[in-house]
Amino acid sequence: MRRFPGCVALIFLFFGFISLYHMYERILEKGLFSVFEKMQMDSLQCLSNKNRIHLHAPEFYKAPDKTSLRLVVAYMRGGSTLLADIVRHTEGDFYMFEPLHGISQNLGNTTQFLNGTKRIILRHDLDTFYPELIYHWFTCNFDQIDLSALSNPFISIHTPELQEYFNCIISNLNESKSTIDSVKKCVYLLHDRCMKARSRTIKTIRLSMLMAGKLLKWLPNLRIIYLVRDPRGILNSQFEQHVTEEKRMFTTVKKVCNSIFSDLSHTKELKLCHKSRIMSIIYENLCQYPFKVVPKIYRFLNIEFTNMTEIYIKRMMNGPIKKCHYCTDRGNALGNAYRWIHAIEEKTLIIIDLYCSFLFPSLGYKHLNYEELNTTFVSWMPT
């Protein structure tokens, strides 16, 4: 049962103090000079070398072709699968769902690549290694891709158009062949589809916008869509589905909101020199006004918004409701976006507000006390 609000003035003072404390904590943790120095260094990233300086053997890497490339960068349980399905709904698109998943689950252990090399990937390697892997996916250079990504069941689940390739791998594995031999025998199917594609789309929740900035320099035909959702919706969904990496709730909350803060800062910087190649989308805006937002996305990507596309969007957003946590066509997209309002626990809301409320004003989200949730239906209210 929801409790009647106490002193409203004290509540507002409390959360104002928390926002100031969060900024003070960041300065104490890194030092005032370090914080400003990092801001200055980050602002220079658009002027840095466009060469792929971190690729270890450039003679093996293919130059990017003129195919349109699209990258969706977002957060776990942030609506990225829905957005990616909308983006890739074009004829002749080559789509890859979460190609960094395998590497992320194997950090600190030996990872094998299709070219036979083996390497132990550590967390501090990811800032350079993740962009390189995405580069190889966009350029169809599968020799440099890890076997876990090339044989991931996600391929069968999220890209039925690649079912022939995945079935080929399973068939070879059933004949007691090794994973690397199975993928080598079947990868031509993936490569042909990739090379013949009119466009290539990748969706990932494991790439920061700072990492994505490197790809803008390496891939001239790349356009990035950065998707943000209300942190309360993201985190409540993560906790409900038990998909957080951290064991302690406040650690997860702090990590997610610090990531959003960092990505927002880097997106702003990147737009200074790549404005026409980066688009920021608010998930709640997409769900509330799909027939305004999706045409804008398609114009950004130079895609024609057809009558068939409109029918597809209408089915995805409005039509028949499915009980499925990971389906993108479960209907009532707006209701799903705001389901957290009537599902979140008071303790969870307080912890999220503690570490994330400083983000709300710049993103257009309304601060909501627990007692207000009974009479609230939306949280995105830009002024």
C-alpha positions in Angstrom: 0.0 0.0 0.0 1.3 3.4 -0.9 2.0 5.8 2.0 0.6 9.3 2.2 3.3 11.9 1.5 4.9 13.6 4.4 6.5 17.0 4.2 6.9 17.8 0.5 9.4 20.6 1.1 11.7 18.2 2.9 11.5 15.6 0.2 12.5 18.2 -2.5 15.4 19.4 -0.3 16.5 15.8 0.2 16.7 15.0 -3.5 18.3 18.3 -4.3 21.0 17.5 -1.8 21.5 14.0 -3.3 22.0 15.5 -6.8 24.6 17.9 -5.4 26.2 15.1 -3.5 26.5 12.9 -6.6 28.5 15.6 -8.4 30.6 16.2 -5.3 31.3 12.5 -5.1 32.5 12.4 -8.7 35.0 15.2 -8.0 36.2 13.6 -4.8 36.6 10.2 -6.6 38.7 11.5 -9.5 39.8 14.9 -8.3 38.7 18.3 -9.6 41.6 18.7 -12.0 41.1 15.2 -13.4 37.5 15.8 -14.0 38.1 19.0 -16.0 41.2 17.6 -17.7 39.1 14.6 -18.9 36.5 16.9 -20.2 39.1 18.8 -22.2 40.8 15.7 -23.5 37.4 14.2 -24.5 36.6 17.3 -26.5 39.7 16.7 -28.7 38.6 13.2 -29.8 37.2 14.6 -33.1 40.6 15.8 -34.0 42.4 12.6 -33.3 44.0 10.3 -35.9 41.4 8.6 -38.2 43.6 5.6 -38.8 42.7 2.4 -37.0 45.6 2.7 -34.7 44.5 -0.2 -32.4 44.1 -2.9 -35.1 47.0 -5.2 -34.6 47.5 -6.5 -38.2 46.2 -4.0 -40.7 47.3 -6.0 -43.7 44.5 -8.5 -43.0 41.7 -6.0 -42.7 39.5 -5.1 -45.6 38.8 -1.5 -46.4 35.1 -0.5 -45.9 32.9 -0.5 -49.0 30.1 2.0 -49.7 27.3 -0.1 -48.1 25.1 1.9 -45.7 26.0 1.1 -42.1 23.8 1.5 -39.1 24.6 1.1 -35.5 22.2 1.1 -32.6 23.8 1.9 -29.2 21.7 1.5 -26.1 21.4 -0.1 -22.7 20.1 -3.5 -21.4 16.3 -3.4 -21.2 16.3 0.0 -22.8 14.2 -0.8 -25.9 17.1 -1.4 -28.3 15.7 -4.6 -29.8 12.5 -2.8 -30.7 14.4 0.1 -32.3 16.8 -2.2 -34.1 13.9 -4.2 -35.6 12.5 -0.9 -36.9 15.8 0.2 -38.3 16.6 -3.1 -40.1 13.1 -3.4 -41.6 14.4 -2.6 -45.1 15.0 -4.8 -48.1 18.4 -6.5 -48.3 19.6 -5.6 -44.8 22.3 -7.7 -43.0 21.5 -7.6 -39.3 23.6 -8.8 -36.3 22.1 -8.9 -32.8 24.5 -8.3 -29.9 27.7 -9.6 -31.6 29.7 -8.7 -28.5 27.7 -10.9 -26.2 30.1 -13.9 -26.4 33.2 -11.9 -25.6 31.5 -10.2 -22.7 30.6 -13.5 -21.1 34.2 -14.9 -21.5 36.3 -12.1 -20.1 39.5 -13.4 -18.5 39.3 -16.7 -20.3 40.7 -17.8 -23.6 38.8 -16.7 -26.7 39.3 -18.3 -30.1 38.9 -16.5 -33.4 38.0 -18.0 -36.8 41.5 -17.4 -38.0 42.7 -19.8 -35.3 44.3 -17.3 -33.0 43.6 -17.4 -29.3 43.6 -14.5 -26.8 42.6 -13.7 -23.3 40.5 -10.6 -23.3 40.5 -8.5 -20.1 38.1 -5.8 -19.1 40.7 -3.1 -19.6 41.1 -4.2 -23.2 37.5 -3.5 -24.2 37.8 0.2 -25.0 39.9 -0.8 -28.0 38.8 -4.3 -28.6 35.0 -3.9 -28.9 35.2 -1.2 -31.6 37.6 -3.4 -33.6 35.2 -6.3 -33.5 32.3 -4.2 -34.6 34.5 -2.9 -37.4 35.1 -6.4 -38.6 31.4 -7.2 -38.5 30.6 -4.1 -40.6 33.3 -5.0 -43.1 32.3 -8.8 -43.3 35.8 -9.7 -42.1 34.8 -12.8 -40.2 38.3 -14.3 -39.9 38.8 -11.8 -37.1 35.6 -12.6 -35.3 35.4 -14.8 -32.2 33.8 -18.2 -32.6 31.3 -17.6 -29.8 29.8 -14.7 -31.8 29.8 -16.7 -35.1 27.9 -19.6 -33.5 25.7 -17.8 -31.0 22.1 -19.0 -30.8 21.1 -15.3 -31.1 21.7 -15.7 -34.8 18.9 -18.2 -35.1 16.5 -16.4 -32.7 16.9 -12.8 -34.0 17.9 -13.3 -37.6 15.8 -16.0 -39.2 17.1 -14.9 -42.6 20.4 -16.4 -41.5 18.9 -19.7 -40.5 20.6 -21.6 -43.3 24.0 -20.6 -42.0 23.1 -21.5 -38.4 21.6 -24.9 -39.5 24.8 -25.6 -41.3 26.8 -25.1 -38.1 24.5 -27.3 -36.1 24.6 -30.0 -38.7 28.4 -30.1 -38.7 28.5 -30.0 -34.9 26.2 -33.0 -34.8 28.8 -34.8 -37.0 31.2 -34.3 -34.1 33.2 -31.6 -35.9 34.8 -28.9 -33.8 33.2 -25.4 -33.5 36.0 -23.9 -35.6 35.8 -26.5 -38.3 32.0 -26.2 -38.4 32.0 -22.4 -38.7 34.8 -22.5 -41.3 32.7 -24.8 -43.4 29.6 -22.6 -43.2 30.9 -19.1 -43.0 30.7 -18.6 -46.7 26.9 -18.4 -46.3 27.3 -15.6 -43.8 29.9 -13.8 -45.9 27.9 -13.9 -49.1 24.8 -12.5 -47.4 26.9 -9.8 -45.8 28.7 -8.7 -48.9 25.5 -8.6 -51.0 23.6 -6.6 -48.5 22.3 -3.2 -49.4 22.8 -2.1 -45.8 24.2 -3.6 -42.5 22.8 -3.0 -39.1 24.2 -3.9 -35.7 22.5 -3.5 -32.3 24.6 -3.6 -29.1 24.2 -2.7 -25.5 27.9 -3.2 -24.8 29.4 -0.3 -26.7 29.9 3.1 -25.2 29.5 6.2 -27.3 33.2 6.9 -26.8 33.9 3.6 -28.4 31.4 4.3 -31.1 33.2 7.5 -31.9 36.2 5.5 -33.1 33.9 3.7 -35.6 32.7 7.0 -37.1 36.3 7.8 -38.0 37.0 4.3 -39.4 33.7 3.9 -41.3 32.7 6.9 -43.4 29.3 5.3 -44.3 28.3 4.7 -40.7 25.4 6.4 -38.9 24.7 5.9 -35.2 21.4 6.0 -33.3 21.9 6.4 -29.6 18.9 5.3 -27.6 18.1 6.5 -24.1 15.3 5.3 -21.8 14.2 6.5 -18.4 16.8 5.0 -16.0 13.9 3.9 -13.7 12.4 1.8 -16.5 15.8 0.4 -17.5 16.8 -0.6 -14.0 13.4 -1.9 -12.8 13.2 -4.2 -15.8 16.8 -5.4 -15.2 16.0 -6.2 -11.6 12.7 -7.9 -12.5 14.5 -10.1 -15.1 17.5 -10.7 -12.9 19.9 -9.8 -15.7 22.2 -7.4 -13.8 25.9 -8.1 -13.6 26.3 -6.7 -10.1 25.1 -8.5 -7.0 24.2 -5.3 -5.1 21.4 -3.1 -6.3 23.0 0.3 -5.6 26.2 -0.8 -7.5 24.2 -1.6 -10.6 22.2 1.6 -10.4 25.3 3.7 -10.0 27.0 1.9 -12.9 24.1 2.3 -15.3 23.5 6.0 -14.6 27.2 6.9 -14.7 27.3 5.1 -18.1 24.4 7.2 -19.3 26.0 10.4 -18.1 29.3 9.5 -19.8 27.5 8.6 -23.1 25.4 11.8 -23.1 28.6 13.8 -22.7 30.5 12.0 -25.5 27.4 12.1 -27.8 27.4 15.9 -27.3 31.1 16.1 -28.2 30.8 13.8 -31.2 28.0 15.8 -32.6 30.3 18.8 -32.9 32.1 17.1 -35.8 29.7 14.3 -36.8 26.3 16.0 -36.4 24.8 14.5 -39.5 25.8 11.0 -38.5 24.5 10.7 -35.0 20.9 10.7 -33.9 19.7 10.6 -30.3 16.3 9.0 -29.6 14.3 9.0 -26.4 12.6 5.6 -26.0 9.4 7.0 -24.5 9.1 9.5 -27.3 9.4 6.7 -29.9 6.7 4.7 -28.1 4.3 7.6 -27.7 4.7 9.2 -31.1 5.9 6.4 -33.4 4.5 7.9 -36.6 6.5 11.1 -35.9 9.7 9.6 -34.7 10.1 6.6 -37.1 9.9 8.8 -40.2 12.6 11.0 -38.7 14.8 8.0 -38.1 14.2 6.8 -41.7 15.1 10.2 -43.1 18.2 10.2 -41.0 19.2 6.9 -42.5 18.1 7.8 -46.0 15.4 5.1 -46.0 12.0 5.5 -47.7 9.1 5.3 -45.3 6.5 3.3 -47.2 2.9 2.3 -46.6 4.2 -1.2 -45.8 6.5 0.3 -43.2 3.6 2.1 -41.6 1.6 -1.1 -41.4 4.6 -2.8 -39.8 5.1 0.0 -37.3 1.5 -0.1 -36.4 1.6 -3.8 -35.7 4.8 -3.5 -33.7 3.6 -0.6 -31.5 -0.2 -1.1 -31.2 -1.2 -4.4 -32.0 -2.2 -7.6 -30.4 -0.7 -7.8 -26.9 1.6 -10.7 -26.2 2.9 -11.8 -22.8 6.6 -11.9 -23.7 9.5 -10.2 -21.9 11.8 -10.1 -25.0 9.3 -9.9 -27.9 9.4 -6.6 -29.9 5.9 -7.1 -31.4 4.0 -7.6 -28.1 1.7 -4.6 -28.7 1.0 -1.6 -26.5 4.5 -0.2 -26.7 3.7 2.9 -24.7 2.2 0.8 -21.8 5.2 -1.4 -21.8 7.5 1.6 -21.7 5.8 2.9 -18.6 4.9 -0.4 -16.9 7.6 0.3 -14.3 5.5 3.2 -12.8 3.0 0.7 -11.3 5.5 -2.1 -10.7 8.5 -0.5 -9.1 9.1 -1.0 -5.4 9.6 2.0 -3.1 13.1 0.9 -2.1 14.1 0.5 -5.7 12.8 3.9 -6.6 14.6 5.6 -3.7 18.0 4.0 -4.7 17.6 4.9 -8.4 16.7 8.5 -7.5 19.7 8.6 -5.2 22.1 8.0 -8.1 20.2 9.0 -11.2 17.9 11.9 -10.5 20.6 14.4 -11.7 20.0 13.0 -15.2 16.3 13.7 -15.3 16.2 17.4 -16.1 18.4 17.3 -19.2 16.6 14.3 -20.6 13.1 15.6 -19.9 12.1 13.1 -17.3 9.9 14.1 -14.3 11.0 13.4 -10.8 8.3 11.3 -9.2 7.9 10.5 -5.5 6.6 7.0 -4.7 3.2 8.4 -3.6 2.7 10.1 -7.0 2.9 6.9 -8.9 -0.8 6.1 -8.3 -1.8 9.1 -10.4 1.0 9.1 -12.9 1.0 7.5 -16.4 4.1 9.0 -18.1 7.5 10.2 -16.9 8.8 11.9 -20.0 7.5 15.4 -20.0 10.0 17.7 -21.9 9.5 21.4 -21.3 
